[in-house]
Amino acid sequence: MRDDERSWTVKELLFDYVKSPSLRHIRDPHSVTRLAQEIVRRIDQGNSISGKWDGQRELLLKSALCC
């Protein structure tokens, strides 16, 4: 994911978070934690190195660990 896409993703989530008429949830630690987890999940989505490996490569890697 490019930097401008990452920025847009974070801005989108933050705008959604603060658009509520009640500002009480902004200070709620549980809500902030969920927001942080969602930001990280969205940014990392599709960028995982392990996601690029298919089953055969995974098997080869595991068998090479013994060497």
N, C-alpha and C positions, 0 to 999 in steps of 0.2 A: 504494500500500500504506500503510495507516495505521500510526501509530507503534507501537501495541500489537502489530500483526501483525509489524512489523519486529523488535521486541524478541523476540517468540516465535520467530521464524525464527533469530535469532542464538543465543538460548538453546538451541534444539533442536540446532543444529550444534555448539555448544560441548559440550553434554552428550554427543553422539555421539563427539566428539573425545576426551574424557577418560574415557570408560567402559572403555577398553581396560585390561586388567590390567597391561600393560607401560607404564610412564610414560616410557620412552625416547623414543618418538616425539614427545612434547610439546616436547622441546628441539630436535628436528630442524628446521633451517631450511626444508628443502624441504616438510615436512609443514605447518608454520605458514603458508608461502606458499600452499600449496594450500587450506588452510582459509580464509585471508583472501580468496582469489579466489572460493571457493564462497560465502562470506558476501555479498560484493559482487554476485555473479551472482544469487543468490537474492533479494536486496533490490531490485535493479534490474529484475528480471524483470517485464515488463509495464508498466514505467513509462517506457520509452523514448519520447521525443517522435517519433522517426522511425518507431516502430512504429505510430503512429496515422495515418500518411500512407498513402494508397493510391497506386497507380501514376499516376493522372491528376494528383493534387496534386504528386507528385514531379516529373513532367514539367513542370508549370507553374512550379514553383520553379526548376528548372534553366534554363528559358527566361527567367525573370525576372532571373537573375543578370547577364545582359548589360546590363540597363538601368541 
